[in-house]
């Protein structure tokens, strides 16, 4: 099926002489909806856009914060005739997504490791407390990266696959510097002869070493005694083995990291890095998340959205707290990369990413991803009450610039009623100034007579002042279910060259008077 990116989705209020449509092209350039509590942002413009996307055949991903969002999207799909396309990933449900298997399928060993590392790191960093400043320190990021790479590689070397259980157990049992030093202390007579339990880390290292030794034996069989003696004396045998067997070379790197680098860190430093990793893995090991995302074979993947499916993650943050948030950030990031990989010439179906209370699901690659979303035909819709929500969740150093960079990638801004000063000031400044006539009365006395007149000057003033946003209609029965908003568009001229307009949204859409 051929999809026309210039297909109109709705008409923008404008002059009859210059009709303007909001199209699929505008949708895939991104939309941000702001509005205070009870402003009608979700039930007004949010509902309107969602049903328009569904009616046009979009596939999509829906993230949830509130428990009632599932029922809301079930209604949307029913109204749009898309009920059969709705896939709900929920605890103890029939749909499962094994993210490690998905990231490993169709990739070579190296790229599979990098994919898994990137997913885990993105979620871990998104869940950190940004105000602590730790996430802005390159040491912590580099240390976590190296730990992730080496633990995953060790897992693959030892067990030929990666699992959440193995990663967690290995990280929990990596010897610390204090433990290494205590091993050098002679044991007491009563401790001698006691069998020591092999830790998960030691087991993995032993299995990996055994596999490498088997490769070494095969290599040595083809060498003469003189060659073996030369390589041993010159210290070249490990290099030669690494050149011939990439798996052996990888083992030497992993062994060196844990023995020469990571084990030498102080216990305090180690505990911070270990906790960042293992705390996230611990949550994945608990039900209902484990069976939904880690242990069972996938029967739904992000690629299903390219056939028109709407995937809703029913792990609302209000019920499942941090684990619900982490799992949805994880699926969102994997989904974003999957959508960007597709060939739109082979499949040009538009897809949407929908996130109400979007500040809960932001990660560090959102701005970069959104910058290329249009070429991948991804319509992002983020809904939030105000700017401070984003500032609080994209903190750390330069947090304000991160928020501005992120919002700059969303071309359509919809502002509902709001009492937040920062958001209203941002909206007023974004819409900008216009040239207005200013009339003033003049009084004077000439030849003993009083004269009055009127003069007209042109001045620049804000089109919409910050306080005006608080006066927008919030919908509900008292406003006949009409929620109003100011819409600002990038690169679109409406009326007399303006880039904004006032629009009313029916909270009962679709209905006969929509």
KAFEN-V344789 format. One record per pair of residues at least 24 apart in sequence whose ideal C-beta (glycine too) atoms are under 6 Angstrom apart, sorted by the first residue. I is the first residue (numbers start at 1). GAP is how many residues later the second one is. D is the distance in whole Angstrom. If there is no record, write none. Layout:
[[I & GAP & D] [I & GAP & D]]
//
This chain:
[[3 & 345 & 5] [3 & 346 & 6] [9 & 43 & 5] [12 & 489 & 6] [13 & 488 & 5] [13 & 490 & 6] [14 & 480 & 5] [14 & 481 & 6] [15 & 480 & 5] [20 & 474 & 5] [24 & 326 & 6] [27 & 352 & 4] [28 & 346 & 5] [28 & 349 & 5] [28 & 351 & 5] [29 & 345 & 5] [29 & 382 & 4] [30 & 340 & 6] [30 & 350 & 5] [30 & 379 & 6] [30 & 380 & 4] [30 & 381 & 6] [31 & 350 & 5] [31 & 381 & 4] [32 & 350 & 5] [32 & 378 & 4] [32 & 381 & 5] [33 & 350 & 4] [33 & 381 & 4] [34 & 381 & 5] [34 & 389 & 5] [35 & 381 & 3] [35 & 383 & 6] [36 & 349 & 6] [36 & 381 & 6] [36 & 382 & 4] [36 & 383 & 5] [38 & 436 & 6] [39 & 377 & 4] [39 & 378 & 4] [39 & 435 & 5] [40 & 376 & 6] [40 & 434 & 5] [40 & 435 & 4] [40 & 443 & 3] [41 & 342 & 6] [41 & 375 & 4] [42 & 314 & 6] [43 & 464 & 5] [44 & 431 & 6] [44 & 439 & 3] [44 & 461 & 4] [44 & 463 & 6] [45 & 369 & 5] [45 & 440 & 6] [45 & 460 & 5] [46 & 337 & 6] [47 & 462 & 6] [48 & 457 & 5] [48 & 461 & 5] [50 & 26 & 5] [51 & 25 & 5] [51 & 28 & 6] [51 & 29 & 6] [53 & 299 & 5] [54 & 26 & 4] [54 & 28 & 5] [55 & 25 & 5] [58 & 292 & 5] [58 & 293 & 6] [58 & 294 & 5] [59 & 246 & 4] [59 & 249 & 5] [59 & 250 & 6] [59 & 292 & 4] [60 & 250 & 5] [60 & 291 & 5] [60 & 292 & 4] [61 & 250 & 5] [61 & 274 & 5] [61 & 292 & 5] [62 & 250 & 4] [62 & 292 & 5] [63 & 250 & 6] [63 & 265 & 5] [63 & 292 & 5] [63 & 298 & 5] [64 & 252 & 4] [65 & 251 & 6] [65 & 252 & 5] [65 & 292 & 4] [65 & 295 & 6] [66 & 250 & 6] [66 & 252 & 6] [67 & 249 & 5] [67 & 252 & 6] [70 & 244 & 5] [73 & 239 & 6] [85 & 223 & 5] [85 & 224 & 5] [85 & 225 & 5] [86 & 224 & 5] [87 & 213 & 6] [87 & 222 & 5] [87 & 224 & 5] [88 & 224 & 5] [88 & 226 & 5] [89 & 224 & 5] [90 & 224 & 4] [91 & 197 & 3] [92 & 196 & 6] [95 & 204 & 6] [95 & 205 & 5] [96 & 196 & 6] [96 & 200 & 4] [96 & 203 & 6] [97 & 196 & 6] [97 & 201 & 5] [97 & 203 & 6] [98 & 200 & 5] [99 & 194 & 6] [100 & 62 & 5] [102 & 196 & 6] [102 & 199 & 6] [113 & 39 & 5] [116 & 36 & 6] [117 & 31 & 5] [117 & 32 & 6] [120 & 28 & 6] [122 & 211 & 5] [122 & 241 & 5] [123 & 203 & 5] [123 & 206 & 5] [123 & 207 & 5] [124 & 152 & 6] [124 & 156 & 5] [125 & 239 & 6] [126 & 203 & 5] [126 & 237 & 4] [127 & 199 & 6] [130 & 265 & 4] [130 & 266 & 4] [131 & 264 & 5] [135 & 261 & 6] [136 & 260 & 5] [136 & 261 & 5] [143 & 130 & 5] [144 & 129 & 6] [144 & 132 & 6] [147 & 126 & 6] [150 & 104 & 5] [150 & 107 & 5] [153 & 97 & 6] [153 & 101 & 5] [154 & 50 & 5] [154 & 100 & 5] [157 & 51 & 4] [157 & 94 & 6] [158 & 46 & 4] [158 & 49 & 4] [158 & 50 & 5] [164 & 117 & 6] [164 & 120 & 5] [164 & 121 & 6] [164 & 130 & 5] [167 & 114 & 6] [168 & 113 & 4] [169 & 31 & 4] [170 & 30 & 5] [170 & 31 & 5] [170 & 34 & 6] [171 & 103 & 6] [171 & 106 & 6] [171 & 107 & 5] [173 & 26 & 4] [173 & 27 & 5] [173 & 28 & 4] [174 & 27 & 5] [175 & 88 & 6] [176 & 91 & 5] [176 & 94 & 6] [178 & 89 & 5] [180 & 83 & 6] [208 & 43 & 5] [212 & 36 & 5] [212 & 39 & 5] [215 & 30 & 5] [215 & 33 & 5] [216 & 25 & 6] [283 & 40 & 5] [289 & 34 & 6] [289 & 38 & 6] [302 & 32 & 6] [302 & 33 & 4] [302 & 36 & 4] [303 & 35 & 6] [305 & 46 & 5] [306 & 41 & 5] [317 & 43 & 5] [325 & 35 & 6] [328 & 33 & 6] [329 & 32 & 5] [329 & 34 & 6] [332 & 29 & 6] [336 & 33 & 5] [339 & 37 & 5] [339 & 39 & 5] [340 & 36 & 5] [344 & 33 & 6] [350 & 27 & 5] [350 & 29 & 6] [351 & 27 & 6] [352 & 27 & 4] [353 & 27 & 5] [354 & 27 & 5] [355 & 27 & 5] [356 & 27 & 4] [358 & 24 & 4] [358 & 25 & 6] [358 & 26 & 5] [359 & 25 & 5] [359 & 30 & 4] [359 & 31 & 5] [359 & 34 & 4] [362 & 31 & 6] [362 & 32 & 6] [366 & 40 & 6] [367 & 38 & 5] [367 & 39 & 5] [367 & 42 & 6] [370 & 39 & 4] [371 & 38 & 5] [386 & 34 & 4] [386 & 37 & 4] [387 & 35 & 5] [387 & 36 & 5] [387 & 39 & 6] [388 & 34 & 6] [411 & 79 & 4] [412 & 77 & 6] [413 & 75 & 4] [414 & 71 & 5] [414 & 73 & 5] [415 & 54 & 6] [415 & 70 & 6] [415 & 71 & 5] [416 & 69 & 5] [417 & 55 & 4] [417 & 57 & 5] [418 & 51 & 5] [419 & 51 & 5] [424 & 42 & 4] [424 & 45 & 5] [425 & 41 & 5] [428 & 34 & 5] [428 & 36 & 6] [428 & 37 & 6] [428 & 38 & 5] [430 & 58 & 6] [431 & 32 & 5] [431 & 33 & 5] [431 & 57 & 6] [431 & 69 & 5] [433 & 27 & 4] [433 & 29 & 6] [434 & 29 & 5] [436 & 25 & 5] [475 & 32 & 5] [481 & 26 & 4] [481 & 27 & 5] [483 & 24 & 6]]
//
